[in-house]
Amino acid sequence: MRGSRVVRPGLFRIPGLAAMLVLVLAPALAAQMPVTGLGLGYPVPPLDARAAALGGTGLGLLGGSLSGRNPADLRGFRRPTLGLTYAPEAIEVETPGGTQTTGRSRVAIVQAAVPIRSWTVGLGFASGLDQDWGVRLQDTLRSSFGTYPYYERREHDGGVSAVTLAVAREFGRFSLGVDGSVLTGSLRQSFSRDFEPALEDPENTIGVAGGEARFSWSGFRIRGGAATQLGSRVRLSGVIGWSTDLTATRDTAGSDPAKYDFDMPFEWAIGGSAQITTGLLATAAVGYSDWGATNGDLESASSADVLWYGVGVEYVGLELFGAGLPLRAGVRRTDLPFFLVGTEQLVETAGTFGVGLEVGGGLASFDIAVELGTRGDLEASLVQESFRRLSISMALFQL
């Protein structure tokens, strides 16, 4: 099946007896893998800290959002703007075999918007599928050959990112936008298992088993969106997107070149915000991606369609050093597209909180969001994660 070699243990060059032993234990290793390391990785929402704090919405936000949900929303900026969002995350993984902690950090999105009369041109870079994870463990292999304590390390480094060029135009209270993204990135898979001599016989040894595989990713995505302003208090936004197959090209040293294709989803999302009172804004959004079409391309994981939604509120009534200090809170829920074969689809839920601050008399803004949530269910999916994600955004505006 297409793409199956990208994730199966057979990629690694493991000689003789060691290869047989590793393959026998493959299901146990998969159970130790972080939830976000399954399949093609974890789909990273292209959100700035304001949108992350507001329940992960990022569509039709009054006041603007440097998120990458909808190109039509670029018309929310009336002056040239550049923003960057950095998002470190701490994770605790619980499996039937125990609990381990891990973490990762990523640049969620870099977004620039340049308005030119009724047009806005945008250029962005955003994380797409995060495939960074690592497992380190100590255990003992018991077999008819002997009893071998071992130390193991398995890591995946890399992911898929999107480099996006967008154009939006305003028609009165309506705006339309379109963007094209080059999907690019790389993946390095490494594995090593260091066996100690057999407990029964120090002369009975296996040694070290391991190897490495490398891939590069390529694809293309196009999206179209629309947004409308209903008076001064309500903004609505919607977007649809389509992608070519995501191609993994093996470029491991010493291996023959090979390509594997993965179906990428058709996507849609709608959302908006409303100014309830002078100091209170409410927002909501919902989206869908048909990741189930990718299921036939995978071997060691299953995939299914994804529905996500979130709601949030923002209160602007406090000040710090003479500048507004908006307080934000929200909740969100999303299905995760990839999960272990034979288990239930994973669900991620989170409570979101944040604060913002304008600095330099409106020359820049600084936003922070905190997300506290869980993924999966230990009984239904054999793995459960709790996570804490911090999003930090800095935006610069031309006066």
C-alpha positions as a printed Julia matrix, in Angstrom:
399×3 Matrix{Float64}:
   0.0     0.0    0.0
   1.19    3.52  -0.7
   3.36    5.09   1.97
   3.46    2.03   4.22
   7.25    1.97   4.43
   7.41    5.47   5.85
   6.3     4.33   9.3
   7.02    0.64   9.65
  10.06   -0.76  11.5
  11.28   -2.46   8.3
  12.84    0.83   7.23
  15.67    0.33   9.64
  18.67   -1.8    8.68
  18.82   -4.19  11.64
  20.89   -7.32  11.1
  20.22  -10.97  11.93
  18.86  -11.98  15.3
  18.48   -8.38  16.47
  16.05   -7.67  13.63
  13.85  -10.6   14.62
  13.77   -9.55  18.26
  12.89   -5.93  17.45
  10.04   -6.93  15.14
   8.62   -9.25  17.79
   8.46   -6.32  20.22
   7.15   -3.73  17.7
   3.59   -3.57  19.16
   4.96   -2.82  22.63
   7.11   -0.02  21.25
   4.16    1.5   19.4
   2.22    1.61  22.67
   4.95    3.81  24.15
   4.8     6.33  21.31
   3.34    9.75  22.15
  -0.17   10.32  20.79
   1.09   13.15  18.61
   3.69   10.9   16.98
   1.21    8.59  15.27
   0.69    8.4   11.5
   1.89   11.51   9.71
   2.19   13.43  12.96
   0.2    16.08  14.82
  -1.68   18.7   12.75
  -0.55   22.04  14.18
  -3.22   24.78  14.03
  -1.76   27.93  12.39
  -2.8    30.2   15.28
  -1.35   33.25  16.97
  -1.58   33.57  20.75
  -4.76   35.66  20.66
  -6.65   33.03  18.69
  -5.16   30.2   20.78
  -6.41   31.86  23.98
  -9.89   32.28  22.45
 -10.57   28.57  22.13
  -8.42   28.09  19.03
 -10.86   29.96  16.79
  -8.83   32.3   14.54
 -11.63   33.06  12.04
 -13.34   36.42  11.64
 -11.81   37.98  14.74
 -12.64   41.66  15.13
  -9.4    43.58  15.61
  -7.48   41.11  13.44
  -5.57   37.89  14.02
  -2.22   36.85  12.63
  -3.46   33.29  12.24
  -3.4    31.34   9.02
  -6.97   30.02   8.93
  -8.48   32.17   6.15
  -6.69   34.42   3.6
  -9.75   36.71   3.42
  -9.17   37.72   7.06
  -5.98   39.52   6.05
  -8.23   42.49   5.23
  -8.62   42.92   8.98
  -5.28   44.75   8.98
  -5.18   48.37   7.8
  -1.42   48.85   8.09
   1.6    46.66   7.33
   2.0    44.01  10.01
   4.5    41.3   10.86
   3.96   38.7   13.55
   5.6    35.58  14.94
   4.22   32.95  17.3
   6.38   30.54  19.28
   4.68   27.6   21.05
   6.56   25.28  23.45
   4.63   22.36  24.91
   5.12   19.98  27.87
   3.51   16.52  27.62
   2.9    13.66  30.04
   2.22   10.34  28.28
   0.35    7.59  30.17
   0.19    4.02  28.81
  -0.55    0.62  30.37
   3.22    0.29  30.78
   3.65    3.48  32.81
   4.04    7.24  32.51
   6.73    9.31  30.81
   7.24   13.02  30.19
   8.36   14.69  27.02
   8.01   18.01  25.26
   8.52   19.93  22.06
   8.64   23.48  20.79
   7.71   24.92  17.43
   7.27   28.14  15.53
   3.52   27.92  15.01
   3.29   30.7   12.43
   5.12   33.67  10.97
   2.73   35.99   9.12
   3.14   39.25   7.23
   0.27   41.35   5.86
   0.73   44.36   3.56
  -2.43   46.32   2.62
  -2.37   48.17  -0.72
  -5.57   50.17  -1.19
  -8.37   47.58  -1.37
  -5.9    44.71  -1.6
  -3.79   42.89   1.0
  -0.84   40.67   0.21
   0.21   38.11   2.79
   3.27   35.91   3.17
   3.43   33.24   5.84
   5.26   30.25   7.19
   3.39   27.79   9.43
   3.96   24.4   11.0
   1.7    21.77   9.46
   2.35   18.21  10.67
   4.68   17.91  13.65
   6.63   14.63  13.69
   9.08   15.39  16.51
   9.06   12.8   19.26
  11.47   10.6   21.15
  11.21    7.48  23.31
  13.88    6.31  25.75
  13.35    3.24  27.89
  15.07    0.46  29.81
  13.72   -3.08  29.81
  14.64   -6.75  29.61
  14.14   -9.15  26.71
  13.4   -12.73  27.75
  13.66  -15.33  25.01
  14.8   -18.9   24.37
  18.22  -17.47  23.5
  18.64  -15.86  26.91
  17.66  -12.92  29.11
  19.03   -9.6   27.83
  18.63   -6.25  29.63
  18.66   -3.39  27.13
  18.47    0.36  26.69
  16.48    1.7   23.78
  16.18    5.03  22.01
  13.81    5.79  19.12
  13.4     9.28  17.67
  11.59   11.0   14.83
  12.76   14.52  13.98
  11.07   16.76  11.44
   7.67   17.54  10.04
   5.73   19.24   7.29
   5.46   23.03   7.03
   3.59   25.38   4.7
   5.07   28.4    2.96
   2.1    30.49   1.86
   1.47   33.41  -0.49
  -1.97   34.99  -0.08
  -3.97   37.76  -1.74
  -7.19   39.31  -0.43
  -9.44   42.04  -1.82
 -12.2    44.06  -0.21
 -15.57   44.76  -1.85
 -17.41   47.06   0.51
 -18.29   45.01   3.57
 -17.12   41.78   1.91
 -13.62   40.49   1.36
 -12.41   37.55  -0.71
  -9.05   35.84  -0.44
  -7.05   33.03  -2.0
  -3.73   31.5   -1.04
  -1.33   28.89  -2.34
   1.04   26.93  -0.11
   4.08   24.85  -0.84
   4.16   21.93   1.61
   7.73   21.08   2.46
   9.87   19.52   5.17
  11.93   16.51   6.15
  11.86   13.53   8.49
  14.7    11.64  10.15
  13.86    8.3   11.82
  16.51    6.83  14.1
  16.49    3.72  16.25
  19.0     2.05  18.54
  18.8    -0.74  21.09
  21.86   -1.56  23.2
  21.69   -5.11  24.57
  23.72   -6.12  27.6
  25.11   -9.67  27.76
  22.66  -12.43  28.69
  22.19  -12.75  32.45
  22.72  -16.49  32.22
  25.94  -16.27  30.18
  28.11  -13.13  29.8
  29.55  -14.58  26.61
  26.08  -14.69  25.01
  25.7   -11.24  23.42
  23.6    -9.48  20.81
  25.29   -6.09  20.78
  23.68   -2.99  19.32
  20.81   -2.91  16.81
  19.88    0.29  15.04
  19.7     2.39  11.94
  18.44    5.59  10.39
  16.11    6.6    7.58
  15.58   10.04   6.02
  12.74   11.46   3.92
  11.79   14.79   2.38
   8.19   15.98   2.01
   6.56   17.87  -0.86
   3.04   18.91  -1.87
   0.81   21.87  -2.65
  -2.34   23.36  -1.13
  -4.79   26.0   -2.33
  -7.53   27.69  -0.3
 -10.26   30.2   -0.94
 -12.06   32.25   1.69
 -14.61   34.97   2.26
 -15.4    37.28   5.13
 -18.03   39.93   5.79
 -18.49   42.74   8.28
 -22.05   43.11   9.6
 -22.08   46.61  10.95
 -19.28   47.43  13.37
 -20.0    44.63  15.84
 -20.07   41.34  13.91
 -17.62   39.69  11.52
 -18.13   36.29   9.82
 -15.53   34.23   7.98
 -15.36   30.96   6.02
 -12.73   29.02   4.06
 -12.32   25.83   2.01
  -9.05   24.15   1.05
  -7.72   21.36  -1.15
  -4.28   19.74  -1.33
  -2.38   17.51  -3.7
  -0.98   14.24  -2.39
   1.8    14.66   0.15
   4.87   12.91  -1.26
   7.61   11.42   0.9
  10.87   10.93  -0.99
  13.36    8.6    0.64
  16.87   10.0    0.51
  18.57    7.77   3.08
  22.28    7.34   2.38
  22.98    3.96   0.83
  19.32    3.31  -0.1
  17.68    3.43  -3.49
  15.49    6.53  -4.01
  11.78    5.86  -3.54
   8.57    7.87  -3.28
   5.43    7.29  -1.23
   2.19    9.29  -1.61
  -0.39   10.17   1.05
  -3.85   11.6    0.45
  -4.26   15.02   2.05
  -7.66   16.21   3.23
 -10.27   18.52   1.79
 -11.0    21.08   4.52
 -13.55   23.71   5.43
 -14.04   26.03   8.4
 -16.42   28.82   9.42
 -16.37   31.21  12.33
 -16.81   34.74  13.5
 -16.9    37.17  16.39
 -19.34   39.63  17.91
 -18.81   42.7   20.09
 -21.4    41.98  22.79
 -20.67   45.13  24.79
 -18.02   47.83  24.58
 -15.61   45.69  26.58
 -16.72   42.14  25.79
 -16.13   40.16  22.58
 -17.32   36.6   21.9
 -16.03   34.27  19.17
 -16.74   30.77  17.86
 -15.51   28.57  15.01
 -15.93   25.05  13.64
 -14.01   23.11  10.98
 -13.79   19.73   9.23
 -11.06   17.75   7.42
 -11.58   14.41   5.65
  -8.44   12.68   6.9
 -10.21    9.33   6.57
  -9.12    9.25   2.91
  -5.53    8.78   4.11
  -6.3     5.54   5.96
  -5.41    3.3    3.01
  -1.94    4.87   2.8
  -0.93    3.9    6.34
   0.16    0.59   7.83
   0.97    1.09  11.51
  -1.77    3.63  12.2
  -5.38    4.35  11.25
  -6.86    7.68  10.21
 -10.36    9.17  10.32
 -12.14   12.44   9.55
 -11.64   15.34  11.93
 -14.2    17.77  13.37
 -12.99   20.63  15.55
 -14.71   23.55  17.28
 -13.96   26.22  19.84
 -15.49   29.21  21.63
 -13.93   32.1   23.49
 -14.48   35.48  25.1
 -12.27   38.55  25.4
 -12.69   41.26  28.02
 -11.11   44.66  27.5
 -11.5    46.78  30.6
  -8.18   46.68  32.37
  -5.05   48.73  31.76
  -1.35   48.3   32.41
   1.05   51.24  32.06
  -1.73   53.16  30.35
  -2.34   50.49  27.67
  -5.25   48.11  27.3
  -4.84   44.67  28.87
  -7.34   42.28  27.24
  -8.11   39.08  29.16
  -9.13   35.98  27.17
 -10.54   32.54  27.89
 -12.09   29.71  25.91
 -12.54   25.98  25.39
 -11.93   23.81  22.36
 -12.32   20.24  21.15
 -10.82   18.45  18.15
 -10.59   14.92  16.83
  -7.07   13.77  16.04
  -6.66   12.16  12.61
  -4.19    9.37  13.48
  -4.54    6.61  16.07
  -3.36    3.06  16.74
  -4.89    0.3   14.62
  -7.71   -1.45  16.53
  -8.34    1.41  18.98
 -10.79    4.31  19.06
 -10.09    7.68  17.45
  -8.38   10.14  19.76
  -9.98   13.37  20.97
  -8.17   16.45  22.23
  -9.85   18.91  24.59
  -8.39   22.0   26.23
  -9.19   25.02  28.31
  -7.5    28.17  27.0
  -6.48   31.39  28.71
  -4.46   34.44  27.75
  -3.63   38.09  27.97
  -2.44   40.78  25.55
  -0.64   44.09  25.74
   0.02   46.91  23.28
   3.47   48.44  23.56
   5.25   51.39  22.0
   2.07   53.41  21.6
   0.55   50.9   19.17
   3.8    50.09  17.39
   3.77   46.5   18.64
   1.66   44.01  20.55
   2.57   41.14  22.83
   0.22   38.22  23.5
   0.45   35.09  25.65
  -1.85   32.06  25.66
  -1.88   28.99  27.91
  -3.66   25.78  26.89
  -4.28   22.99  29.42
  -5.74   19.81  27.99
  -5.79   16.08  27.38
  -5.6    13.74  24.4
  -6.9    10.2   24.11
  -8.34    7.82  26.69
  -6.27    5.14  28.4
  -9.02    2.52  28.29
 -10.31    3.18  24.75
  -7.09    4.1   22.93
  -4.38    2.53  25.19
  -2.71    5.89  25.6
  -3.55    9.24  27.18
  -1.7    12.53  27.27
  -2.01   15.62  29.37
  -0.36   18.71  27.94
   0.47   22.31  28.73
   1.11   24.57  25.75
   2.36   28.14  25.91
   1.92   30.4   22.85
   3.85   33.65  22.7
   3.14   36.14  19.9
   4.91   39.36  19.0
   3.53   41.63  16.28
   4.98   44.8   14.78
   2.82   47.43  13.08
   3.83   50.3   10.82
   2.47   53.59  12.14
